[in-house]
Amino acid sequence: MSEMRTDLALQPDHILYRAQRALLGAGVLGLAVAGAGGLVDSVQFFRSYLVAYLFFAGIALGSLGLVSLNHVTGGLWGVVIRRICESAMRTLPLLLVLFLPLLLGLGELYEWARPEAVAHDALLQRKQAYLNTPFFVVRVGIYFAVWLTVSHYLVRWSRQQDVGDDVGRRLQFLGRGALLLYSLTMTFAAVDWAMSLEPHWYSTIYGILIIGGQVLSAFVFVIPVLILVVDREPFTRLVTVEQFHDLGKFMLAFVMLYAYFAFSQYLIIWSGNLPEETPWYLARLAGGWQYVAVAVVLLQFVLPFAILLSRGLKRNARRLAAVALVVLAARLLDLFWLLTPAFSPGRIAIHWMDVAAVCGVGGLWLSFFLWRLRDQPLLPLNDPELPLAAEARA
């Protein structure tokens, strides 16, 4: 950890430090329960696993986007959450391993991966040059190679800054490239992993929608974690109410931005009234799914928007964390609403393995995240944006 003071790291008596092993146990148990269910119903297991996986992968990849954005634009808002975002990015090796079950379940999840389905579908035959198993696996390898490489250098150069190296311009340059690569690769990954669940449907804004959701998920995840890690000295002097006010304003901006993307897709498709596109929404607005849609709109936009207009709330760390957790739960519900109707159109279906998969993947991911968070200073104290940096390094 270089020459940083030990009180700038997560302490063994901290609740997050002690929670790491408990979360690991919960994750192993959750996956074991879901796996046992998969022996009876493998199709449901892969469907539940996909939703859980994409939710937690979205936090890691959205964190990559946030760190890259902050290196390009600057601002203290990104400095105070950088180490949390970097720890989330450093879970990508785990996410690569956790992707393996999805490769085993391609035929259960994706219609285009079943030769008998392709043989009787002219549209799938025309898309087979792109939607085929070997090329899908190659693309997964490319995505993770790009994400792992970019995150490695973002973290490596940030740690060099801790010991006094002047890497600000390198990080800014890398941030620009990282934003471009993240946007490009995630657009294709969104098509491969989510949109191709229904290969007869398409949306030109779908990749942007998924990216916006990932950034929002990452942002509302890091705020409660930040509030937990800065509840003691010396962080209470370094992260002030002004930083929480800024984070609250950014949360409001990201909530509005994602709502804009989602409504834009709905407005364009619904007003176009094309038989190739509108069935996607029809399946999600009937059979009980309409109530999930209303809950998503209320919890992910209406309530956060109304609450975050309050200046006083944005300056209250605990209340801000509560709003962030509500939005984070709504993000999981939104992803469930986006993906699951592909398997049960027009009829709501919630299975106990959905809960087990979230607990399993989430427990493992959070445990790995906390393990990464423990092995580094919690603030990049040599960053020129951080006030009182000289005092903290004294």
Buried (B, 14 or more C-beta within 10 A) or exposed (E): EEEBEEEBBBBEEBEBBEBBEEBBEBBBBBBEBBBEBBEEEBEBBBBBBBBBBBBBBBBBBBBBBBBBBBBBEBEBBBBBBBBBBBBBBBBBEBBBEBBEBBEEBBBBBBBBBBEEBBEEBEEBEEBBEBBBBEEBEEBBEEBBEBBBEBBBBBBEBBBBBBEEEEBBEBBBEBBEEBBEBBBEBBBBBBBBBBBBBBBEBBBEBBBBBBBBBBBBBBBBBBBBBBBBBBBEEBBEEBBBEEBBBBBBBBBBEBBEBBBEBBEEBBEEBBEEEEEEBBBBBBBBBBBEBEEBBEBBBEBBBEBBEEBBEEEEBBBBBEBBBBBBBBBBBBBBBBBBBBBBBBBBBBEBBEBEBBBBBBBBBBBBBBBBBBBBBBEBBBBBBBBEBBBEBEEBBE
